[in-house]
Amino acid sequence: MYDCVFVKYLWKDSDKKRRLKILEKQLALPFVPMIGLEVGEGDWFSGKIERIVWDNIDKLFTVKVMDITPKEGITAELLLDVAVKQGWATRD
């Protein structure tokens, strides 16, 4: 198994100038993650993998996936609430 930390940015607005939160999810995969892949587990869904970094000290992959950006009528706070309910954790 390959330990992975999936990371996603949640932006305050659609121009991506102000980040609201960094979201993460720890997950062990039976294969090495690949750019372009999407991973799901129950209600949780990663989004498309954009970047992968191997940490040789901690023996895990950091997997950066597509960001969440508010759209008209959908606030960043609502998107954060939905993401947490789906299994993402906020990084302080």
N, C-alpha and C positions, 0 to 999 in steps of 0.2 A: 504494500500500500504506500501511496505517496501523500504525505501530509501537505495540505495546501491552505493558504489564507487568501480568500477571495476579497478583493477590495473594489469598492465602487464609490464615486463622489456624488454627493447630492448638492446641486447648485441652488442658490437662493432665487436666481432669475434666469431667464432664457439666454442672456448674453454671456453666461459662464464667467463672470468677473468676480463674483462673491460666492465662495463655497460655504454651504451651511453645515454639512457634516461629512465625515468619512464613515462609510458603512463597511462592515467586514463580516465574513462567515468562515469558520474553520471547518474543513471537510477533508477526509481521506479518500483519495481516488485509487482505483485499482490499475491506473495507467498514468503516464505522464501527460499533463494538460498540454493542449495545443492551441495556438492562435486561431481564432475563428470558431472554436468549439463553444457550445453552450451546455451548461450543466444544470440539472434539476434534482431536487430531493423533496418529495412531498409538495407543499405549497411554495417552497423556496425555488427560485429560478435565478441563475447567475446573470444572464445577459451574455452577449458575445465577448469572448476573451480577446483583449487587445494587446496585452503585454504579459510576459512571464519572466520572473527572476528566481533563480535557485539560490538559496541561502545555505552555503556549505557548513556554516557553524551550527545553525539551528536545524539543518537537514529538512528544509521545507521549501515549497514553492510559494512565492507571492504572485498572485494571479490578478492582474488589473483587468476589470471588465467595463463595459459601456456605462457611462455616467447616467444619472437621472436628472432631467432638466424640466422645470415647471413649464406648463403650457397655459394658454389662455383659459381661465376658469379653474385651473388646478394648481393649488398653492404648493410650495415646497414643504410646508408643515404637513399637509395632507399626504403628500408622497412619502414623507418620513414615517408617518404613522402606518401607512400601508406596508412599507418596506420592513419595519420592525415586526409587524404582525406576520409577515411572510418568512421571518427567520433571520433577517439581517440584524446585526448588533451595531451600536454606534461606538466609534472610537473617540475617546476624550483626549 
